[in-house]
Amino acid sequence: MKPRRQIDPPREQFSLFDLTMPLRSEVAQDDLPKTARELVQVIGLDATIDLVKMCAGDELKIPEVINGTSRVWAMLVDAVGPDAATRLVQRYAGTPLYVPTCAVALRAHRDREIIRRIDAGEDFDVVRRDNKITRRHMYRVLKKPL
């Protein structure tokens, strides 16, 4: 039996969180869950994206002390920087904070990208294979209203 090969997801799928992609816009924020939109208000879009990249799906107990010695404080500083970490502590001190996965926003972004590529004239099967989706699902994506 052959060992299974690890297949990386298509790069376009994660362009919502890619610093090099010109995504970070107001349009994409509409697809974010309420918790993520609240984080954007507190720490900004770039820091929220960085936090989701590092801690998506985790519940963090935000420390009560700024510049403390807790592991969570060190992780927050690494993920979003000291300024955004300070704002998080000021807003959520001592409370658990769920960091959303933003899966719906990622799918919506992927679907918009598929539609954009098809409208630009790219081959149907090339776009489908790049996104690793079936023909049937590709037709569903293309039928969705924008």
N, C-alpha and C positions, 0 to 999 in steps of 0.2 A: 504494500500500500504506500503510495506516494505521500510525503508530508504535505500538509496544506500550506500554501503560500499566503503570507500576510499581504492583504491588498489595502493600500492606503486609499482613503476616500478622495474623491476629486477635489482639487484645490478650490474650485468655485464654491463648493458646498460650505466652506469655512471662511469665505471672503467677508462675511459679516464681522468677523473678529480679526481680520487681516489688516495690519497697519499699512500695507502697501496699496490696498484697494481703496478707491474713492467712495466708500460706502457711508461713512459716518455722517449721516444726514438726518434731517427731521423726518423724512419719509419712512425710514427704517424704524424709527422709534414708535410708530403706530402699532407695529407688530409685537413690541416688547410687552411682557407681562407687567402687571401693576407694580410688583416689587422692583423690577428692573427700572421702570420709569421713575419710581421714587428714588432709587439709588442715583439715577442720572441727575435728579434735582439736587441731591445732597453732594455728590462728589464729581459730577460731570460725566459726559458720555465716554470719554477715553478711559477714565479710571474704572467706570462700570464695566466696560468691555474687558479690561485687564483683569478685574476681579472675577468676572464670569469665566474667563479663560482658565484661571487658576483654581477656582473653587466651585464650579457649576454643580448644583445638586447638593451642596453641603450646607449644614446649618452651623453658623459660627456664633459662639458666645462672645459678643463684643466686650473687650475689657473695660473696666470702669476707670482706669488710669491711663492718661496719655503718657507716652514714653515709659511704659511699665516694662517689666521683665517677662511678661507672658509670651508663650509661643504664638498665640493668636496675634498679638501686637506685632511681633517680628514678621509674621507671615503677611499681615496687612501692609506693613511698610514695604516689604518686598514686592507685593502684588500691585499696589496703587500709589506708593510713595508716601512720604511723611505728612504732607499737607492733606491729602485725601483721607489718610488713615486718621488724622486728628479730627477731621470733620465727621467721619463715621463714629468715632468715640464720643464726640460731643452730642451727636444726635441719638445714638443707640446704646449708650453706655450701660453695660450690665444686662443687656437683653439678647436673646438669641435672634439671629438674623439669617433667614434662608436666602441663599444665593441661587436664583433660578437658572435653569439650564438654557432657557430661551430657545427651545427646540422649535416652537411654532414660528418664531422669527427667522430662524435658520431655514426652515422649509419654505416660508414665504419668499425669502430672499433668493433661494435656489430656484423656485418657480418663476420669479420675475426674471432671473438671469436666463433661464431656459427660453422663456418667451422672447426676450430681447435677442438671443442668439438666433432663434428661428426666424424672427422678423428681419434680422440682418442677412438672412439668406444661407445660413449654415445648414449643412446636411442633417436631416432628421435623425438618422441612425448614429451619426457621429456625436451629436449632442446627447442622445439617449445613452450611448455607451459611456461618454465622459461622466455622466451623472449616475451611472449604474442603476438605471430604472428600466422597467419593462415597457414594451410598446403601448400596452393598455394604459399604464400609468402616465406615459408621455401624452397620450391623447386626453386623459383627464386633466392634466396640467394645462394643456393648450385650450381646453374648453372653459377653464375658469375665467370669470370676469376679472379685470384688473382692479 
